[in-house]
Amino acid sequence: MVRVIELFGAKKLYAPDTYQYNEWRYVLNRLGKPHEGFDSHKRAFEIGVAHNRKTELARSLRGMGSSMIDLVRQEEAILLFKKSLGFEPRNKTALNELKFIEMLKVRHKDQAGDTVSQDKLAACRT
């Protein structure tokens, strides 16, 4: 696994492609490095702007939003997901992530933790 990540990382360094930066963010987040993951999506967004690729812009904004969720910065995540919907108004991933954040807010407000089940949270994030 480490070798795969090393190879993927090396590819990322030499091929400035939005897809690779977006995928690298996913790996970084799963490795517990959401700050670095956010930076990777930010770079993908910059490439998308330079080439006027709306789909890539939307995907990068969703990725940054996902990193913000991992960093427990929900309000920033909401703004990023809403911004992504400006490019792809019906994107199910962005809409589901916004629902997920709302469920997280409800869960945090509930002192007993019984209002929203873990199953509902997991179902909303998929």
Phi and psi in degrees as GROMACS dihedral restraints (atoms count N, CA, C in turn):
[ dihedral_restraints ]
;  ai    aj    ak    al  type     phi  dphi    fc
    3     4     5     6     1   -60.0    20    10
    4     5     6     7     1   -41.7    20    10
    6     7     8     9     1   -62.2    20    10
    7     8     9    10     1   -40.5    20    10
    9    10    11    12     1   -61.2    20    10
   10    11    12    13     1   -45.2    20    10
   12    13    14    15     1   -64.4    20    10
   13    14    15    16     1   -39.8    20    10
   15    16    17    18     1   -61.5    20    10
   16    17    18    19     1   -44.4    20    10
   18    19    20    21     1   -65.1    20    10
   19    20    21    22     1   -43.1    20    10
   21    22    23    24     1   -62.3    20    10
   22    23    24    25     1   -43.1    20    10
   24    25    26    27     1   -61.9    20    10
   25    26    27    28     1   -42.1    20    10
   27    28    29    30     1   -63.9    20    10
   28    29    30    31     1   -41.1    20    10
   30    31    32    33     1   -62.0    20    10
   31    32    33    34     1   -42.0    20    10
   33    34    35    36     1   -58.4    20    10
   34    35    36    37     1   -40.4    20    10
   36    37    38    39     1   -67.8    20    10
   37    38    39    40     1   -30.1    20    10
   39    40    41    42     1  -103.9    20    10
   40    41    42    43     1   -11.2    20    10
   42    43    44    45     1  -126.6    20    10
   43    44    45    46     1    92.2    20    10
   45    46    47    48     1   -72.3    20    10
   46    47    48    49     1    80.6    20    10
   48    49    50    51     1  -120.8    20    10
   49    50    51    52     1   137.5    20    10
   51    52    53    54     1   -61.0    20    10
   52    53    54    55     1   -38.3    20    10
   54    55    56    57     1   -59.5    20    10
   55    56    57    58     1   -45.5    20    10
   57    58    59    60     1   -66.7    20    10
   58    59    60    61     1   -39.7    20    10
   60    61    62    63     1   -64.3    20    10
   61    62    63    64     1   -40.9    20    10
   63    64    65    66     1   -64.3    20    10
   64    65    66    67     1   -43.0    20    10
   66    67    68    69     1   -67.4    20    10
   67    68    69    70     1   -37.1    20    10
   69    70    71    72     1   -62.4    20    10
   70    71    72    73     1   -37.6    20    10
   72    73    74    75     1   -59.1    20    10
   73    74    75    76     1   -42.7    20    10
   75    76    77    78     1   -59.6    20    10
   76    77    78    79     1   -46.6    20    10
   78    79    80    81     1   -61.3    20    10
   79    80    81    82     1   -45.8    20    10
   81    82    83    84     1   -61.9    20    10
   82    83    84    85     1   -42.5    20    10
   84    85    86    87     1   -61.8    20    10
   85    86    87    88     1   -42.5    20    10
   87    88    89    90     1   -69.0    20    10
   88    89    90    91     1   -23.4    20    10
   90    91    92    93     1   -85.5    20    10
   91    92    93    94     1     5.3    20    10
   93    94    95    96     1    79.4    20    10
   94    95    96    97     1    28.3    20    10
   96    97    98    99     1  -123.9    20    10
   97    98    99   100     1    62.1    20    10
   99   100   101   102     1   -65.8    20    10
  100   101   102   103     1   -27.7    20    10
  102   103   104   105     1   -62.9    20    10
  103   104   105   106     1   -45.0    20    10
  105   106   107   108     1   -67.6    20    10
  106   107   108   109     1   -35.9    20    10
  108   109   110   111     1   -61.7    20    10
  109   110   111   112     1   -42.3    20    10
  111   112   113   114     1   -60.4    20    10
  112   113   114   115     1   -44.5    20    10
  114   115   116   117     1   -61.4    20    10
  115   116   117   118     1   -36.4    20    10
  117   118   119   120     1   -65.5    20    10
  118   119   120   121     1   -42.3    20    10
  120   121   122   123     1   -68.4    20    10
  121   122   123   124     1   -34.4    20    10
  123   124   125   126     1   -62.1    20    10
  124   125   126   127     1   -40.5    20    10
  126   127   128   129     1   -65.3    20    10
  127   128   129   130     1   -40.8    20    10
  129   130   131   132     1   -61.6    20    10
  130   131   132   133     1   -39.6    20    10
  132   133   134   135     1   -61.9    20    10
  133   134   135   136     1   -43.9    20    10
  135   136   137   138     1   -60.5    20    10
  136   137   138   139     1   -40.0    20    10
  138   139   140   141     1   -66.5    20    10
  139   140   141   142     1   -40.8    20    10
  141   142   143   144     1   -61.0    20    10
  142   143   144   145     1   -40.6    20    10
  144   145   146   147     1   -63.7    20    10
  145   146   147   148     1   -45.7    20    10
  147   148   149   150     1   -61.0    20    10
  148   149   150   151     1   -31.8    20    10
  150   151   152   153     1  -107.6    20    10
  151   152   153   154     1     6.3    20    10
  153   154   155   156     1    52.1    20    10
  154   155   156   157     1    50.5    20    10
  156   157   158   159     1  -103.5    20    10
  157   158   159   160     1    97.7    20    10
  159   160   161   162     1   -61.6    20    10
  160   161   162   163     1   -40.4    20    10
  162   163   164   165     1   -63.1    20    10
  163   164   165   166     1   -41.9    20    10
  165   166   167   168     1   -67.9    20    10
  166   167   168   169     1   -36.4    20    10
  168   169   170   171     1   -62.8    20    10
  169   170   171   172     1   -46.2    20    10
  171   172   173   174     1   -62.6    20    10
  172   173   174   175     1   -44.4    20    10
  174   175   176   177     1   -62.8    20    10
  175   176   177   178     1   -42.0    20    10
  177   178   179   180     1   -65.3    20    10
  178   179   180   181     1   -41.1    20    10
  180   181   182   183     1   -63.5    20    10
  181   182   183   184     1   -40.1    20    10
  183   184   185   186     1   -63.2    20    10
  184   185   186   187     1   -40.0    20    10
  186   187   188   189     1   -64.4    20    10
  187   188   189   190     1   -41.6    20    10
  189   190   191   192     1   -64.2    20    10
  190   191   192   193     1   -38.7    20    10
  192   193   194   195     1   -62.0    20    10
  193   194   195   196     1   -41.3    20    10
  195   196   197   198     1   -63.3    20    10
  196   197   198   199     1   -40.3    20    10
  198   199   200   201     1   -62.5    20    10
  199   200   201   202     1   -39.0    20    10
  201   202   203   204     1   -65.0    20    10
  202   203   204   205     1   -35.6    20    10
  204   205   206   207     1   -61.8    20    10
  205   206   207   208     1   -45.7    20    10
  207   208   209   210     1   -63.1    20    10
  208   209   210   211     1   -28.6    20    10
  210   211   212   213     1   -89.0    20    10
  211   212   213   214     1     4.0    20    10
  213   214   215   216     1    57.3    20    10
  214   215   216   217     1    46.1    20    10
  216   217   218   219     1  -121.3    20    10
  217   218   219   220     1    70.4    20    10
  219   220   221   222     1   -64.3    20    10
  220   221   222   223     1   -39.9    20    10
  222   223   224   225     1   -63.9    20    10
  223   224   225   226     1   -39.1    20    10
  225   226   227   228     1   -67.5    20    10
  226   227   228   229     1   -37.3    20    10
  228   229   230   231     1   -61.3    20    10
  229   230   231   232     1   -44.2    20    10
  231   232   233   234     1   -57.8    20    10
  232   233   234   235     1   -46.7    20    10
  234   235   236   237     1   -60.7    20    10
  235   236   237   238     1   -41.9    20    10
  237   238   239   240     1   -67.3    20    10
  238   239   240   241     1   -41.9    20    10
  240   241   242   243     1   -65.9    20    10
  241   242   243   244     1   -40.0    20    10
  243   244   245   246     1   -65.2    20    10
  244   245   246   247     1   -38.8    20    10
  246   247   248   249     1   -62.6    20    10
  247   248   249   250     1   -39.7    20    10
  249   250   251   252     1   -64.3    20    10
  250   251   252   253     1   -33.5    20    10
  252   253   254   255     1   -67.2    20    10
  253   254   255   256     1   -20.1    20    10
  255   256   257   258     1   -64.3    20    10
  256   257   258   259     1   -28.9    20    10
  258   259   260   261     1   -90.8    20    10
  259   260   261   262     1   -36.2    20    10
  261   262   263   264     1  -135.5    20    10
  262   263   264   265     1    82.1    20    10
  264   265   266   267     1   -58.2    20    10
  265   266   267   268     1   -24.8    20    10
  267   268   269   270     1  -108.6    20    10
  268   269   270   271     1    17.1    20    10
  270   271   272   273     1   -65.4    20    10
  271   272   273   274     1   118.6    20    10
  273   274   275   276     1   -66.3    20    10
  274   275   276   277     1   -34.3    20    10
  276   277   278   279     1   -62.3    20    10
  277   278   279   280     1   -48.7    20    10
  279   280   281   282     1   -62.9    20    10
  280   281   282   283     1   -43.3    20    10
  282   283   284   285     1   -63.7    20    10
  283   284   285   286     1   -41.3    20    10
  285   286   287   288     1   -66.3    20    10
  286   287   288   289     1   -38.4    20    10
  288   289   290   291     1   -66.3    20    10
  289   290   291   292     1   -36.7    20    10
  291   292   293   294     1   -64.3    20    10
  292   293   294   295     1   -40.2    20    10
  294   295   296   297     1   -63.8    20    10
  295   296   297   298     1   -41.2    20    10
  297   298   299   300     1   -59.9    20    10
  298   299   300   301     1   -44.2    20    10
  300   301   302   303     1   -62.4    20    10
  301   302   303   304     1   -42.0    20    10
  303   304   305   306     1   -62.4    20    10
  304   305   306   307     1   -39.5    20    10
  306   307   308   309     1   -65.9    20    10
  307   308   309   310     1   -37.1    20    10
  309   310   311   312     1   -62.3    20    10
  310   311   312   313     1   -41.2    20    10
  312   313   314   315     1   -61.6    20    10
  313   314   315   316     1   -44.7    20    10
  315   316   317   318     1   -61.7    20    10
  316   317   318   319     1   -43.9    20    10
  318   319   320   321     1   -60.9    20    10
  319   320   321   322     1   -42.5    20    10
  321   322   323   324     1   -68.9    20    10
  322   323   324   325     1   -30.5    20    10
  324   325   326   327     1   -74.1    20    10
  325   326   327   328     1   -27.2    20    10
  327   328   329   330     1   -79.2    20    10
  328   329   330   331     1   114.5    20    10
  330   331   332   333     1   -64.4    20    10
  331   332   333   334     1   -36.4    20    10
  333   334   335   336     1   -82.2    20    10
  334   335   336   337     1   -20.2    20    10
  336   337   338   339     1    76.5    20    10
  337   338   339   340     1    15.3    20    10
  339   340   341   342     1   -98.6    20    10
  340   341   342   343     1   -11.6    20    10
  342   343   344   345     1   -66.0    20    10
  343   344   345   346     1   -43.8    20    10
  345   346   347   348     1  -119.0    20    10
  346   347   348   349     1   121.8    20    10
  348   349   350   351     1   -77.5    20    10
  349   350   351   352     1   158.1    20    10
  351   352   353   354     1   -61.7    20    10
  352   353   354   355     1   -34.2    20    10
  354   355   356   357     1   -63.0    20    10
  355   356   357   358     1   -41.5    20    10
  357   358   359   360     1   -65.1    20    10
  358   359   360   361     1   -41.0    20    10
  360   361   362   363     1   -62.4    20    10
  361   362   363   364     1   -45.7    20    10
  363   364   365   366     1   -64.5    20    10
  364   365   366   367     1   -40.8    20    10
  366   367   368   369     1   -65.0    20    10
  367   368   369   370     1   -34.9    20    10
  369   370   371   372     1   -71.9    20    10
  370   371   372   373     1   -30.3    20    10
  372   373   374   375     1   -81.2    20    10
  373   374   375   376     1   -14.7    20    10
